[in-house]
């Protein structure tokens, strides 16, 4: 671990010697992030964040690095911390400090105490804007840093889990500032959640197990946008996919999409691989472990590591051993084994590199423009949750199509007139 020097910003990263590799990887990701590049270029000219203190609690990856550089170009005084103990890419963290002068507090594998200490360090920066991923920083702010609430212009949130928490905060009357719900933007959840999570989740499973997915029975818990992507990609790899749900509309959608749908209790003895993607707690519990076949694999692609009840699993365990990186076998009292991947944390970031850069390009464009919107509308937005404006969403989509070299039609004057008229009919 390194500590701050006179020539570098305050930081806590694993090893600054990793910076050259991190810089190379950040630049590689930038090749696939042309929307953010266009925004960064404009930010560099307009400086929308001049004088703004910003905290970003995100997965410290090559894609996040490019977001941080866009915000820096816009004049932000930033501190970056990890939003998950296993999601940090140490070479990226080192490069952001060493090559770009951004203050980073993130180490892959940091313990929970270190994680919470980094949250405190971030809030010590007295941020005006918070970019949150799971709402841990925001929750700490409203609970224990009430004296800093006057500093806050607003926050952004890009996870389903975080938005659920924010809605609960607003209902409880403790959310006294505006929040941009980045996760709800169409250019975020239609693409990042479905295609990004779908691909990166299977990438993480394959990296830590090297199993063949074809012919396996994969149980996907949930059928929101992230779970839809996981189910779709698993089927594409030749797996038989079972979906479990609590929402009748989503369950019906899964059936219509061609998946088997049943309760987890019925799926437990059938599955070879279980993937939780719900954002809720203890989706896989003790009674499910009891019914699983020998050697069943369990992992999580939701934000927090509470979707799989690992305490209940430990209570049934006589021994446990790490058999591969991020792959741990639990031997149960019944004689069967259950294999947990990625310690029950986000499998796509614990065992792989997270979403591809091209899809995070749109997600982080939403983050950057959401922050700009908060600053431009300071004092004019009511406390509570606000969607990314439709025009911003469409601007991001248009920039993405432009970067891909794709053109689309535009409405003719006649079509515009028709669309705005109510008199035309049969």
HELIX and SHEET records of a PDB file:
HELIX    1   1 UNK A   16  UNK A   18  5                                   3    
HELIX    2   2 UNK A   19  UNK A   30  1                                  12    
HELIX    3   3 UNK A   34  UNK A   46  1                                  13    
HELIX    4   4 UNK A   62  UNK A   73  1                                  12    
HELIX    5   5 UNK A   90  UNK A   98  1                                   9    
HELIX    6   6 UNK A  112  UNK A  124  1                                  13    
HELIX    7   7 UNK A  136  UNK A  144  1                                   9    
HELIX    8   8 UNK A  146  UNK A  151  5                                   6    
HELIX    9   9 UNK A  160  UNK A  171  1                                  12    
HELIX   10  10 UNK A  182  UNK A  184  5                                   3    
HELIX   11  11 UNK A  186  UNK A  188  1                                   3    
HELIX   12  12 UNK A  189  UNK A  196  3                                   8    
HELIX   13  13 UNK A  197  UNK A  209  1                                  13    
HELIX   14  14 UNK A  225  UNK A  236  1                                  12    
HELIX   15  15 UNK A  248  UNK A  256  1                                   9    
HELIX   16  16 UNK A  264  UNK A  267  1                                   4    
HELIX   17  17 UNK A  286  UNK A  291  1                                   6    
HELIX   18  18 UNK A  310  UNK A  315  1                                   6    
HELIX   19  19 UNK A  342  UNK A  344  5                                   3    
HELIX   20  20 UNK A  347  UNK A  350  1                                   4    
HELIX   21  21 UNK A  357  UNK A  376  1                                  20    
HELIX   22  22 UNK A  390  UNK A  403  1                                  14    
HELIX   23  23 UNK A  413  UNK A  419  1                                   7    
SHEET    1   A 7 UNK A 103  UNK A 105  0                                        
SHEET    2   A 7 UNK A  77  UNK A  82  1                                        
SHEET    3   A 7 UNK A  53  UNK A  58  1                                        
SHEET    4   A 7 UNK A 129  UNK A 132  1                                        
SHEET    5   A 7 UNK A 154  UNK A 157  1                                        
SHEET    6   A 7 UNK A 178  UNK A 181  1                                        
SHEET    7   A 7 UNK A 384  UNK A 387  1                                        
SHEET    1   B 8 UNK A 260  UNK A 261  0                                        
SHEET    2   B 8 UNK A 240  UNK A 244  1                                        
SHEET    3   B 8 UNK A 217  UNK A 221  1                                        
SHEET    4   B 8 UNK A 273  UNK A 276  1                                        
SHEET    5   B 8 UNK A 296  UNK A 300  1                                        
SHEET    6   B 8 UNK A 337  UNK A 341  1                                        
SHEET    7   B 8 UNK A 327  UNK A 332 -1                                        
SHEET    8   B 8 UNK A 317  UNK A 324 -1                                        
END                                                                             
